[in-house]
Every structure is written in C-alpha cells, then in structure tokens.
Amino acid sequence: MGYQLEDGPRFIDDRDDAPLPGHYEATFRTDEGEVVERYVTDKGRAWLLRMVDEGRPTLSEQEFAELTTPPTLDDLVAALAAEGGEGA
C-alpha cells in the first residue's frame, strides 16, 4: 500500500503547556482512497520535502510507519526522542 501526500507538511503552533512548541502535520490518501491524518517527525518532514522536490510524493508502508506517527503529541514526542538517538 502507498500513501500519497495530499497536504503538508504544515506547521502547527502548540499551546504554551504542550510538550512541544509546535509540530508538523500532513494529510495522506491511501491507494484505496482513505484520507489519513498523521503527525510528522523532523526527519519525516525533511524526507517529505525532498520527495516532493523529486516528484515522488508517495510513501511506502515502511516509510509511512518510520516517518509519521499517529496524530497525538505523546506518539510524536516518543518518535522524536527515538530519532534523536540516531545521530546527525
């Protein structure tokens, strides 16, 4: 299954008491036409922007799982922490 980027990544300014000052969200459409909202890690945002530049705005299932999270700040914070351990 593929995930076509429909919109984003767009920056969302979070409230003052949130665990992050802001985050990125994106909207995807599956091969079956289902619309899926996801949060995007920093690495995921960079990947998406590069893919769009290259004319390939579709993520594989593996890329989708690695570069996006369910749309909750807790999931995003955990993914960002894991990403931080990967090094530059």
Buried (B, 14 or more C-beta within 10 A) or exposed (E): EBBBBEEBBEEEEEEEEEEEEEBBBBBBBBEEEEEBBBBBBBBBBEBBEEBEEEEEBBBEEEBBEBBBBEBEBEBBBEBBEEBEEEEE
